[in-house]
Amino acid sequence: MLGGGLPQRLGTHVGQDLWPYVFEQLHGYMSDMTDWEIVAAAHRFALLGDPTRLRILHTVIEHGELSVGAIAEAAGASRFNTSAHLNRLAAGGLVARRREASTVYYRVEDESLPAICEAVCESLNRRRLAAASL
C-alpha cells in the first residue's frame, strides 16, 4: 500500500471500495475553492495557455526586468506581438511594468509564477522520461 491507504497497483479496474476515497480526496481539493477562485484560476491558466506568452514569461523569469524590445528579441517574437502579450499578462497580474522615458520595462509581478512554471516543467519531464522508457 502507498501512503493514505491507496493500493500500489490499481490495474484497469478500480474496486468499489476505492471510489469513496477518490471522491473524498477530490472533494478535499475543491471544497475550499470559491466560485470566484475557480473563475480566476481558469483565467490565469488561459493566460498561460499560449506558447508565445510562455516564451515571454520564461524570458522575464530568467532575465528579470527587461524592455519590450529585449523581451521580444529573446522570445523570438515581434515587438508588436510581444507588447500585446505583455499587456494581457499585466492585466492578469502576472507581470508589472514601469516606464522610463519612452521605454517600458516588464518584470514578474506574481511571485508564485516561477514555482508554478517549474512544477509544470518537472511534471512534463517526468512524463517524457517515463514514456521514453516504455
SEFIMAR-299753 format. One line per 10 residues: number of its first residue (from 1); for each residue x negated, y negated, z negated of N, C-alpha, C, CB. Coordinates in nm, 3 decimals. Atoms other than C-alpha are relative to their C-alpha. Glycine has a CB too. Example, Ala and Ser with C-alpha at 12.3 -4.5 7.8 and 13.67 -1.06 7.14 Angstrom:
2
1	-0.089:0.119:0.000:-1.230:0.450:-0.780:-0.090:-0.120:0.000:0.099:-0.003:-0.125 ~ 0.082:0.119:0.006:-1.367:0.106:-0.714:0.077:-0.109:-0.073:-0.041:-0.046:0.142;
***
This chain:
134
1	-0.083:0.119:0.000:0.000:0.000:0.000:-0.087:-0.125:0.000:0.094:0.000:-0.121 ~ 0.064:0.130:0.003:-0.107:-0.355:0.072:0.057:-0.077:-0.119:0.023:-0.078:0.133 ~ -0.050:0.083:0.109:-0.059:-0.631:-0.183:0.147:-0.032:0.020:-0.080:-0.129:-0.011 ~ -0.141:0.035:-0.007:0.302:-0.709:-0.265:0.091:0.116:0.032:0.020:-0.106:0.100 ~ -0.084:-0.116:-0.020:0.424:-0.355:-0.209:0.029:0.035:0.145:0.127:-0.021:-0.068 ~ -0.022:-0.036:-0.139:0.413:-0.351:0.172:-0.080:0.124:0.036:-0.039:-0.117:0.093 ~ 0.076:-0.115:-0.043:0.316:-0.020:0.324:-0.110:-0.043:0.097:0.091:0.104:0.064 ~ 0.111:0.036:-0.088:-0.018:-0.028:0.510:0.038:0.017:0.145:-0.123:0.083:-0.032 ~ -0.034:-0.026:-0.139:0.133:0.112:0.824:0.152:0.003:0.015:-0.064:0.132:0.049 ~ -0.144:0.006:-0.016:0.480:0.017:0.935:0.048:0.089:0.115:0.044:-0.144:0.024;
11	-0.042:-0.079:-0.116:0.484:0.211:1.263:0.100:-0.078:0.083:0.060:0.134:-0.045 ~ -0.097:0.067:-0.086:0.761:0.139:1.511:0.135:-0.015:-0.068:0.016:0.077:0.130 ~ -0.128:0.007:0.070:1.045:0.186:1.264:-0.022:-0.056:-0.140:0.069:0.139:-0.006 ~ 0.009:0.057:0.134:1.085:-0.032:0.959:0.113:0.060:-0.081:0.007:-0.157:0.003 ~ -0.100:-0.066:0.085:1.263:0.159:0.684:0.097:-0.100:-0.060:-0.067:0.078:-0.110 ~ -0.105:0.086:0.057:1.586:0.021:0.538:-0.046:-0.065:-0.131:0.127:0.080:-0.024 ~ 0.044:0.053:0.128:1.413:-0.026:0.202:-0.097:-0.117:0.014:-0.065:0.109:-0.081 ~ 0.094:0.109:-0.022:1.166:-0.272:0.356:0.069:-0.131:0.038:-0.099:0.040:0.107 ~ -0.068:0.122:-0.046:1.419:-0.519:0.504:0.029:-0.100:-0.111:0.127:0.037:0.067 ~ -0.023:0.101:0.106:1.518:-0.678:0.172:-0.127:-0.076:-0.036:0.056:0.068:-0.125;
21	0.126:0.067:0.030:1.152:-0.752:0.105:-0.034:-0.103:0.107:-0.114:0.103:-0.013 ~ 0.030:0.091:-0.112:1.105:-0.907:0.450:0.090:-0.123:-0.008:0.020:0.072:0.137 ~ -0.092:0.113:0.008:1.417:-1.122:0.413:-0.031:-0.090:-0.120:0.143:0.050:-0.009 ~ 0.035:0.078:0.119:1.313:-1.229:0.064:-0.121:-0.089:0.027:-0.028:0.094:-0.120 ~ 0.119:0.078:-0.033:0.974:-1.341:0.193:0.033:-0.114:0.095:-0.108:0.091:0.061 ~ -0.039:0.105:-0.095:1.123:-1.531:0.487:0.079:-0.109:-0.069:0.081:0.059:0.115 ~ -0.080:0.098:0.072:1.374:-1.699:0.260:-0.090:-0.087:-0.089:0.109:0.070:-0.085 ~ 0.094:0.075:0.084:1.090:-1.799:0.026:-0.076:-0.106:0.077:-0.097:0.094:-0.066 ~ 0.073:0.097:-0.082:0.906:-1.971:0.309:0.089:-0.115:0.045:-0.060:0.068:0.121 ~ -0.088:0.099:-0.060:1.207:-2.155:0.445:0.092:-0.069:-0.099:0.082:0.064:0.106;
31	-0.103:0.053:0.089:1.426:-2.220:0.141:-0.031:-0.139:-0.053:0.019:0.094:-0.114 ~ 0.035:0.131:0.055:1.234:-2.523:0.021:-0.007:-0.109:0.106:-0.130:0.008:-0.072 ~ 0.007:0.099:-0.107:1.239:-2.696:0.361:0.136:-0.066:0.018:-0.045:0.065:0.132 ~ -0.123:0.074:-0.028:1.497:-2.967:0.408:0.019:-0.008:0.151:-0.003:-0.143:-0.065 ~ -0.024:0.016:-0.143:1.658:-3.030:0.745:-0.094:-0.105:0.058:0.148:-0.039:0.025 ~ 0.091:0.105:-0.047:1.450:-3.347:0.775:-0.140:0.058:0.024:-0.007:-0.116:-0.102 ~ 0.132:-0.060:-0.016:1.129:-3.145:0.723:-0.007:0.092:0.121:-0.038:0.078:-0.126 ~ -0.003:-0.089:-0.116:1.231:-2.889:0.984:-0.007:-0.080:0.130:0.127:0.088:-0.002 ~ -0.001:0.085:-0.120:1.304:-3.159:1.242:-0.136:-0.069:0.017:0.113:-0.105:-0.008 ~ 0.131:0.068:-0.007:0.982:-3.348:1.156:-0.110:0.097:0.041:-0.034:-0.065:-0.135;
41	0.099:-0.101:-0.036:0.776:-3.027:1.180:0.012:0.036:0.148:0.016:0.126:-0.087 ~ -0.021:-0.031:-0.141:0.932:-2.947:1.519:-0.057:-0.111:0.088:0.150:0.021:0.030 ~ 0.054:0.114:-0.075:0.842:-3.296:1.641:-0.153:0.003:-0.002:0.052:-0.133:-0.059 ~ 0.146:-0.007:0.013:0.487:-3.258:1.510:-0.058:0.110:0.089:-0.040:0.025:-0.146 ~ 0.048:-0.109:-0.085:0.445:-2.920:1.682:0.016:-0.033:0.147:0.075:0.130:-0.033 ~ -0.017:0.041:-0.139:0.584:-3.067:2.004:-0.114:-0.092:0.043:0.137:-0.071:0.019 ~ 0.113:0.087:-0.032:0.316:-3.336:1.991:-0.128:0.080:0.022:-0.022:-0.102:-0.112 ~ 0.120:-0.084:-0.012:0.054:-3.062:1.952:0.012:0.100:0.114:-0.025:0.073:-0.131 ~ -0.025:-0.100:-0.103:0.205:-2.860:2.238:-0.048:-0.035:0.139:0.144:0.026:0.005 ~ 0.049:0.041:-0.131:0.031:-3.042:2.523:-0.152:0.017:0.006:0.039:-0.147:0.030;
51	0.145:-0.023:-0.006:-0.318:-2.928:2.634:-0.084:-0.128:0.007:-0.032:0.085:0.120 ~ 0.077:0.126:-0.007:-0.431:-3.282:2.721:-0.004:-0.068:-0.137:0.062:-0.096:0.105 ~ 0.001:0.060:0.134:-0.322:-3.412:2.380:-0.091:0.077:-0.094:0.143:-0.005:-0.057 ~ 0.091:-0.078:0.085:-0.507:-3.124:2.214:-0.146:-0.031:0.031:0.027:0.151:0.018 ~ 0.139:0.039:-0.035:-0.824:-3.213:2.408:-0.033:-0.137:-0.060:-0.018:-0.003:0.155 ~ 0.019:0.134:0.056:-0.781:-3.575:2.299:-0.019:0.009:-0.152:0.120:-0.092:0.034 ~ 0.013:-0.016:0.145:-0.726:-3.475:1.935:-0.131:0.067:-0.037:0.117:0.082:-0.056 ~ 0.127:-0.068:0.027:-1.023:-3.239:1.946:-0.116:-0.100:0.008:-0.022:0.116:0.100 ~ 0.105:0.100:-0.018:-1.240:-3.525:2.072:-0.005:-0.094:-0.121:0.023:-0.081:0.128 ~ -0.003:0.095:0.113:-1.126:-3.761:1.794:-0.039:0.070:-0.130:0.142:-0.063:-0.014;
61	0.037:-0.075:0.120:-1.159:-3.492:1.526:-0.151:0.022:-0.003:0.074:0.137:-0.006 ~ 0.143:-0.031:-0.006:-1.511:-3.400:1.642:-0.090:-0.124:-0.009:-0.031:0.074:0.127 ~ 0.088:0.117:-0.011:-1.646:-3.752:1.703:0.040:-0.118:-0.088:-0.004:-0.046:0.141 ~ -0.044:0.112:0.081:-1.447:-3.974:1.468:0.059:-0.111:0.085:-0.116:-0.054:-0.081 ~ -0.063:0.112:-0.068:-1.322:-4.315:1.566:-0.072:-0.032:0.132:0.001:-0.124:-0.090 ~ 0.053:0.029:-0.133:-1.367:-4.384:1.939:0.093:-0.093:0.075:-0.022:0.131:0.080 ~ -0.083:0.083:-0.088:-1.245:-4.626:2.202:0.078:0.090:0.095:-0.087:-0.102:0.079 ~ -0.080:-0.075:-0.095:-0.983:-4.517:2.453:-0.087:0.052:0.114:0.115:-0.086:0.055 ~ 0.088:-0.040:-0.110:-1.246:-4.510:2.728:-0.090:0.117:-0.037:-0.085:-0.117:0.044 ~ 0.088:-0.109:0.044:-1.481:-4.288:2.527:0.079:0.129:-0.020:-0.072:-0.038:-0.131;
71	-0.085:-0.119:0.019:-1.196:-4.052:2.435:0.036:0.058:0.136:0.128:-0.035:-0.080 ~ -0.038:-0.045:-0.134:-1.083:-4.035:2.800:-0.115:0.075:0.067:0.042:-0.118:0.086 ~ 0.117:-0.063:-0.063:-1.432:-3.953:2.922:-0.031:0.136:-0.062:-0.123:-0.091:-0.012 ~ 0.031:-0.126:0.070:-1.494:-3.686:2.658:0.108:0.106:0.023:-0.017:-0.025:-0.150 ~ -0.112:-0.093:-0.016:-1.149:-3.530:2.709:0.023:0.037:0.147:0.127:-0.059:-0.058 ~ -0.015:-0.030:-0.143:-1.178:-3.531:3.089:0.134:-0.046:0.056:-0.015:0.148:0.023 ~ -0.130:0.053:-0.046:-0.866:-3.743:3.142:-0.018:-0.146:0.041:0.109:0.012:-0.112 ~ 0.007:0.140:-0.039:-0.794:-4.082:3.296:0.026:-0.088:-0.122:0.101:-0.031:0.113 ~ -0.026:0.094:0.110:-0.786:-4.388:3.070:0.149:-0.023:-0.017:-0.071:-0.134:0.025 ~ -0.144:0.025:0.006:-0.421:-4.449:3.158:0.071:0.117:-0.069:0.057:-0.021:0.143;
81	-0.062:-0.118:0.059:-0.318:-4.091:3.073:-0.038:0.015:-0.147:-0.041:0.126:0.078 ~ 0.047:-0.010:0.138:-0.530:-4.089:2.758:0.070:-0.102:-0.088:-0.152:-0.020:-0.008 ~ -0.067:0.105:0.076:-0.380:-4.418:2.643:0.146:0.037:-0.029:-0.006:-0.134:0.076 ~ -0.140:-0.040:0.019:-0.026:-4.286:2.695:0.010:0.111:-0.105:0.062:0.047:0.133 ~ -0.001:-0.108:0.099:-0.102:-3.969:2.497:-0.035:-0.053:-0.139:-0.100:0.111:0.041 ~ 0.038:0.057:0.130:-0.272:-4.167:2.218:0.115:-0.079:-0.060:-0.123:-0.089:0.015 ~ -0.117:0.074:0.050:0.035:-4.391:2.191:0.102:0.095:-0.060:0.065:-0.082:0.114 ~ -0.094:-0.098:0.054:0.256:-4.084:2.141:-0.054:0.059:-0.130:0.027:0.113:0.102 ~ 0.060:-0.056:0.121:0.013:-3.938:1.886:0.004:-0.101:-0.114:-0.145:0.043:0.027 ~ -0.007:0.105:0.103:0.003:-4.271:1.700:0.144:-0.016:-0.051:-0.052:-0.134:0.055;
91	-0.140:0.010:0.041:0.384:-4.294:1.699:0.040:0.117:-0.090:0.092:-0.006:0.123 ~ -0.027:-0.117:0.082:0.389:-3.944:1.548:-0.081:0.007:-0.128:-0.025:0.122:0.080 ~ 0.078:0.005:0.123:0.144:-4.041:1.274:-0.122:0.088:-0.004:0.087:0.035:-0.112 ~ 0.118:-0.086:-0.003:-0.137:-3.813:1.388:-0.130:-0.079:0.012:0.010:0.098:0.116 ~ 0.117:0.086:-0.012:-0.380:-4.088:1.485:0.040:-0.143:-0.035:-0.060:0.007:0.144 ~ -0.021:0.143:0.028:-0.419:-4.454:1.390:-0.090:-0.080:0.093:-0.029:-0.035:-0.151 ~ 0.080:0.083:-0.091:-0.552:-4.740:1.598:-0.034:-0.132:-0.066:0.076:-0.024:0.131 ~ 0.036:0.136:0.038:-0.729:-5.066:1.544:-0.055:-0.069:0.124:-0.104:-0.002:-0.118 ~ 0.045:0.079:-0.116:-0.805:-5.341:1.789:-0.118:-0.086:-0.043:0.116:-0.089:0.057 ~ 0.116:0.088:0.019:-1.139:-5.517:1.811:-0.021:-0.072:0.132:-0.130:0.081:-0.043;
101	-0.001:0.079:-0.123:-1.121:-5.795:2.069:0.094:0.068:0.099:-0.145:-0.017:0.061 ~ -0.088:-0.063:-0.098:-0.990:-5.623:2.384:-0.011:0.153:-0.001:-0.032:-0.052:0.140 ~ 0.019:-0.145:0.007:-1.095:-5.270:2.280:0.085:0.059:-0.112:-0.148:0.034:-0.022 ~ -0.081:-0.070:0.100:-0.863:-5.029:2.097:-0.073:0.128:-0.038:0.144:0.031:0.055 ~ 0.067:-0.118:0.054:-1.016:-4.761:1.876:0.103:0.088:-0.070:-0.114:-0.039:-0.098 ~ -0.090:-0.097:0.065:-0.843:-4.446:1.753:-0.080:0.091:-0.092:0.076:0.084:0.105 ~ 0.058:-0.093:0.097:-0.914:-4.221:1.456:0.112:0.091:-0.050:-0.069:-0.076:-0.120 ~ -0.100:-0.090:0.057:-0.740:-3.928:1.288:0.065:-0.069:-0.119:-0.065:0.136:-0.042 ~ -0.074:0.060:0.110:-0.468:-4.055:1.056:0.048:0.107:-0.098:0.120:-0.080:0.054 ~ -0.051:-0.109:0.084:-0.324:-3.727:0.927:-0.117:0.089:-0.040:0.110:0.083:0.075;
111	0.119:-0.072:0.047:-0.597:-3.571:0.713:0.016:0.152:0.005:-0.031:-0.041:-0.141 ~ -0.021:-0.145:-0.008:-0.438:-3.226:0.738:-0.024:0.053:0.141:0.140:0.036:-0.046 ~ 0.012:-0.041:-0.140:-0.483:-3.220:1.117:-0.122:0.089:0.028:-0.006:-0.121:0.086 ~ 0.114:-0.089:-0.028:-0.838:-3.077:1.129:0.020:0.141:-0.057:-0.128:-0.059:-0.058 ~ -0.022:-0.132:0.060:-0.741:-2.792:0.894:0.105:0.079:0.078:0.044:-0.014:-0.147 ~ -0.103:-0.067:-0.079:-0.429:-2.714:1.098:-0.061:0.053:0.130:0.118:-0.097:0.031 ~ 0.063:-0.041:-0.125:-0.629:-2.704:1.421:-0.097:0.116:-0.023:-0.073:-0.119:0.065 ~ 0.094:-0.107:0.032:-0.896:-2.487:1.258:0.074:0.131:-0.028:-0.086:-0.039:-0.120 ~ -0.077:-0.121:0.031:-0.636:-2.241:1.125:0.057:0.063:0.127:0.114:-0.033:-0.098 ~ -0.056:-0.053:-0.124:-0.471:-2.207:1.466:-0.110:0.061:0.086:0.073:-0.112:0.079;
121	0.110:-0.053:-0.080:-0.806:-2.160:1.643:-0.054:0.130:-0.058:-0.113:-0.103:0.010 ~ 0.046:-0.124:0.063:-0.917:-1.897:1.391:0.098:0.114:0.028:-0.016:-0.019:-0.152 ~ -0.102:-0.101:-0.029:-0.589:-1.710:1.441:-0.011:0.046:0.145:0.140:-0.055:-0.028 ~ 0.013:-0.035:-0.141:-0.629:-1.723:1.819:-0.124:0.085:0.026:-0.004:-0.126:0.087 ~ 0.123:-0.077:-0.018:-0.986:-1.598:1.799:0.012:0.141:-0.056:-0.118:-0.072:-0.066 ~ -0.022:-0.134:0.055:-0.885:-1.308:1.574:0.082:0.085:0.095:0.071:-0.008:-0.136 ~ -0.084:-0.072:-0.097:-0.615:-1.210:1.823:-0.078:0.036:0.125:0.122:-0.084:0.037 ~ 0.081:-0.026:-0.120:-0.856:-1.241:2.116:-0.097:0.114:-0.025:-0.077:-0.127:0.043 ~ 0.095:-0.105:0.033:-1.114:-1.024:1.942:0.070:0.135:-0.020:-0.077:-0.038:-0.125 ~ -0.075:-0.123:0.019:-0.852:-0.768:1.842:0.044:0.059:0.135:0.123:-0.025:-0.090;
131	-0.042:-0.047:-0.132:-0.723:-0.748:2.200:-0.118:0.053:0.080:0.069:-0.114:0.077 ~ 0.120:-0.044:-0.072:-1.078:-0.713:2.334:-0.049:0.135:-0.049:-0.110:-0.104:-0.014 ~ 0.048:-0.127:0.057:-1.144:-0.418:2.106:0.092:0.118:0.031:-0.015:-0.013:-0.150 ~ -0.093:-0.108:-0.035:-0.845:-0.218:2.238:-0.050:0.083:0.115:0.136:-0.056:0.035;
***
